[in-house]
Amino acid sequence: MKKVQIVMLMILLCLMLTACGDSDEPSRRTSRGDDSEESDSESGKKTDKKATDTPTPTNTPKPTPTNTPKLSAQYFGNRSVQYEEENSWHQVFFSFSVTEDGELIRQEAIIHLSITNDDGVQVYKGDHSVTDKDYSMWTSTFRGTQLLGCIYIKDSEITQGTKSSGVLTISAELKDGSYWAEDRLQISDLPVLPLQITIPQAPLTLKEYDYNGKTARKMEINDISYEVSDWGTLTVTFTVKMLENKSGKNSSDYCYFGYKLKNSAGVIIDSGTCIAGPLSVGEAIKEEEYMGSDLDRGESYTLEFYDYK
């Protein structure tokens, strides 16, 4: 009986040891599965968690963003021209924008310019490639502050003509083939050919005669100079001094002398009488006389003073 009990006790002890060995294995497999790239099952498939939750290093630099392509302008406006006398150049302004009332942009373009004076002569033509550096902020009374392109045309780049005003045409094209047709702007202060005037040599003594052919007054002309307006009108300035007066030394009278303005062919294009005074003997006065009109630039003229009879 005791032997039977001992045998049964030994069998029970073996069963208990076997049960304890089977409970530890699942815990280790789970751990390996979490800590390595080993498969979770005998089929060898990777877990979804391992494939999708790979951490990104915090010190990995962010990708450099690519530059956004510049939009090509669809509108071309704010065209104007003005003359800056201090620098002797014309400033031609313009602007570009993507939308009609949108923000103005710095657009690379080719600007075509030409100038034709009022005689119909083309005195300037140029194609200008503009880049970002040709744009800046400009302020005007009417438009405020705007981003405008500006092209400078120096006087030395414009052919001298016979008229100081005319028309500037401006058009533009882009590298993509976009094109804006010519716009016409009035332009002034164009360089003109010098007007050649030969004036009398001073001092010049002239006489005024009475109805009897006798000398009424004698005068001396000095300091003769002239200016020509944009419209070709000649203004002659001179000083007149009374030398003799038949009415008496203390008498104050006007004195008269004639003038003729001739072109290079010797044709008289203007003539008349200059009046100076009133003067007494020994007195002098500075006078101006307007002569001619629409004189031809590039032509040469001769001014003559002569006795008044």
C-alpha positions in Angstrom: 0.0 0.0 0.0 2.8 2.4 0.8 4.5 1.6 -2.5 1.4 2.6 -4.4 1.1 5.9 -2.6 4.8 6.7 -3.3 4.3 6.0 -7.0 1.2 8.2 -7.3 3.1 11.1 -5.5 6.0 10.9 -8.0 3.6 11.0 -11.0 1.8 14.1 -9.5 5.2 15.9 -9.0 6.2 15.3 -12.7 2.9 16.8 -13.9 3.4 19.9 -11.9 7.0 20.5 -13.3 5.7 20.1 -16.9 3.0 22.8 -16.4 5.5 25.3 -15.0 7.8 25.1 -18.1 5.0 25.9 -20.7 3.9 29.3 -19.1 7.2 31.3 -19.8 7.6 30.8 -23.5 4.9 33.2 -24.9 6.3 36.1 -22.9 9.7 35.8 -24.4 8.4 35.6 -28.0 6.4 38.7 -27.5 9.4 40.6 -26.3 11.5 39.5 -29.3 8.8 40.4 -31.5 8.7 44.0 -30.0 12.5 44.4 -29.9 13.7 43.1 -33.2 12.8 42.7 -36.9 11.9 39.0 -36.3 8.6 37.8 -37.6 5.7 37.5 -35.2 4.7 34.1 -36.5 6.2 31.2 -38.3 5.0 32.6 -41.7 7.7 35.3 -41.6 5.4 38.3 -42.2 6.5 41.7 -40.6 4.0 43.4 -38.3 2.2 46.5 -39.6 3.4 48.5 -36.7 7.0 47.9 -37.6 6.4 49.1 -41.1 4.5 52.3 -40.4 5.9 53.8 -37.1 9.5 54.2 -38.0 10.7 57.3 -36.1 12.1 60.3 -38.0 15.3 61.8 -36.5 14.7 65.2 -35.0 17.9 66.6 -36.5 17.1 65.7 -40.1 17.0 69.0 -42.0 13.8 69.9 -43.7 13.8 69.7 -47.5 14.6 73.0 -49.1 11.4 74.3 -50.8 11.7 74.8 -54.5 11.4 78.4 -55.8 7.9 79.2 -57.0 8.0 80.1 -60.7 7.4 83.8 -61.5 4.0 84.5 -63.1 4.1 86.2 -66.4 2.4 89.6 -66.6 -0.9 89.9 -68.4 -1.2 93.7 -68.1 1.1 96.5 -69.2 0.3 100.0 -68.0 1.2 103.3 -66.2 3.1 104.4 -69.3 4.4 108.0 -69.2 7.4 110.2 -70.1 8.9 113.2 -68.4 12.0 115.3 -69.0 14.6 115.9 -66.2 16.4 119.1 -67.2 19.1 118.7 -64.5 20.4 115.4 -66.0 19.4 116.2 -69.6 17.4 113.0 -70.1 13.9 111.7 -70.6 12.4 109.2 -68.1 10.0 106.6 -69.6 7.9 104.9 -67.0 5.8 101.7 -67.2 4.5 98.8 -65.1 3.4 95.2 -65.3 0.9 93.1 -63.4 -0.6 89.6 -63.5 -4.2 90.8 -63.1 -5.7 94.1 -64.2 -5.8 95.7 -60.8 -3.4 93.4 -59.1 0.0 94.0 -57.5 2.7 95.4 -59.7 5.6 93.1 -60.4 9.2 93.2 -61.6 8.8 91.7 -65.1 11.7 90.9 -67.4 10.8 92.2 -70.8 11.9 93.9 -73.9 10.6 97.5 -74.2 10.6 99.0 -77.7 10.8 102.8 -77.9 10.9 105.3 -80.7 10.6 109.1 -81.0 9.3 111.0 -84.0 9.3 114.8 -83.9 6.6 117.0 -85.2 8.3 117.3 -88.6 7.8 113.5 -89.0 11.4 112.7 -88.6 12.4 109.7 -86.4 15.0 111.0 -84.0 15.3 107.9 -81.7 14.8 104.2 -81.8 15.9 101.6 -79.2 15.1 98.1 -77.8 15.7 97.9 -74.0 15.9 94.6 -72.1 14.7 95.3 -68.6 15.3 93.2 -65.5 14.6 93.5 -61.8 17.2 96.2 -61.4 15.2 98.5 -63.7 12.3 98.7 -61.2 11.9 100.8 -58.1 9.3 102.6 -56.1 8.3 106.0 -57.5 6.0 108.6 -56.0 3.8 111.0 -57.9 1.1 113.4 -56.8 -1.7 111.7 -58.8 -0.7 108.0 -58.5 1.0 107.8 -55.1 3.8 105.4 -54.6 4.1 102.6 -57.2 6.5 100.0 -58.4 7.5 101.2 -61.8 10.1 100.4 -64.5 12.1 103.3 -65.8 14.2 103.7 -68.9 16.5 106.7 -69.3 17.0 108.3 -72.7 19.8 110.9 -72.7 19.7 114.0 -75.0 23.0 112.7 -76.5 21.1 109.6 -77.7 18.5 111.6 -79.6 19.3 113.0 -83.0 18.9 116.8 -83.1 16.0 117.8 -85.2 14.0 120.9 -86.3 11.3 120.5 -83.7 11.4 120.2 -79.9 8.2 118.2 -79.5 6.8 115.0 -81.0 5.5 111.5 -80.2 7.1 108.7 -78.3 5.8 105.1 -79.1 6.2 102.3 -76.5 5.5 98.6 -76.8 6.6 95.5 -74.9 7.1 91.8 -75.3 8.0 88.9 -73.0 10.1 85.8 -73.5 7.0 83.7 -73.7 5.8 85.6 -76.8 3.3 87.9 -75.1 3.2 91.3 -76.8 1.6 94.7 -76.3 1.1 96.9 -79.3 2.4 100.5 -79.5 1.0 103.2 -77.3 1.6 106.8 -78.3 2.7 109.5 -75.7 3.3 113.2 -76.3 6.9 114.2 -75.7 8.6 117.6 -75.5 12.1 119.1 -74.8 13.7 117.2 -77.6 17.2 118.4 -78.6 17.1 120.6 -81.7 19.6 121.8 -84.2 21.2 125.2 -83.2 19.8 128.2 -85.2 22.7 130.0 -86.8 22.3 133.8 -86.7 24.9 136.2 -87.9 24.3 139.5 -86.0 25.7 143.0 -86.7 29.1 143.8 -85.2 28.8 146.2 -82.3 29.2 149.1 -81.6 27.1 150.1 -84.6 26.2 153.8 -85.4 22.9 154.4 -87.1 21.0 157.5 -88.2 17.4 158.5 -88.3 16.4 161.0 -91.0 13.5 163.5 -91.2 11.2 164.1 -94.1 13.7 166.5 -95.6 16.5 163.9 -95.6 18.4 165.6 -92.8 19.7 163.7 -89.8 17.1 163.9 -87.0 18.9 161.7 -84.5 22.1 159.6 -84.3 22.4 156.5 -82.1 24.8 153.8 -81.1 23.8 150.1 -80.9 25.7 147.9 -78.4 25.4 144.5 -76.6 23.5 142.7 -79.4 22.4 139.1 -78.5 19.6 136.8 -79.4 17.5 133.8 -78.3 15.3 131.4 -80.3 12.2 129.9 -78.8 11.0 126.3 -79.3 8.6 127.7 -81.8 11.3 129.3 -83.9 10.7 132.9 -82.9 13.8 135.1 -82.7 14.2 137.5 -79.9 17.0 140.1 -80.3 18.2 142.1 -77.3 20.3 145.3 -77.7 21.3 148.5 -76.0 20.6 151.9 -77.7 22.5 155.1 -76.8 21.4 158.5 -78.1 24.3 160.4 -79.5 22.7 163.4 -81.2 19.2 164.9 -81.4 18.2 167.8 -83.6 15.4 168.7 -81.1 18.0 169.6 -78.5 20.4 167.9 -76.1 17.9 167.8 -73.3 14.9 166.7 -75.4 13.7 163.2 -74.7 12.5 161.4 -77.9 12.2 158.0 -79.5 14.7 156.9 -82.0 14.1 154.6 -84.9 16.2 152.2 -87.1 15.3 149.4 -89.5 16.2 145.7 -89.5 16.1 142.9 -92.1 16.4 139.1 -91.4 17.7 137.1 -94.4 18.1 133.4 -94.9 21.1 131.6 -96.4 19.9 132.4 -100.0 19.7 136.1 -99.2 15.9 136.2 -99.2 14.4 138.6 -96.7 12.0 136.6 -94.5 11.3 139.4 -92.0 11.8 143.2 -91.8 10.6 146.1 -89.7 11.4 149.0 -87.5 13.0 149.0 -84.1 11.9 151.7 -81.7 13.9 152.7 -78.6 13.3 155.4 -76.0 12.4 157.9 -75.1 16.0 159.1 -74.7 18.0 162.3 -74.2 21.5 162.7 -75.6 23.9 160.6 -73.6 21.2 158.2 -72.3 21.0 154.5 -73.1 18.2 151.9 -72.9 17.9 148.2 -73.3 15.3 146.9 -75.7 13.9 143.6 -77.1 12.6 143.0 -80.6 10.7 139.9 -81.8 11.7 138.9 -85.3 10.6 136.1 -87.6 8.5 133.1 -86.6 8.8 129.4 -87.2 12.5 129.8 -88.2 14.0 126.6 -89.7 16.5 124.8 -87.4 19.6 124.0 -89.3 19.2 127.0 -91.5 21.5 130.0 -91.2 20.3 133.6 -91.1 21.8 137.1 -91.2 20.4 140.0 -89.2 21.0 143.5 -90.6 20.4 146.9 -88.9 20.2 150.0 -91.2 19.4 153.8 -91.1 15.8 154.8 -90.8 14.5 157.1 -93.6 
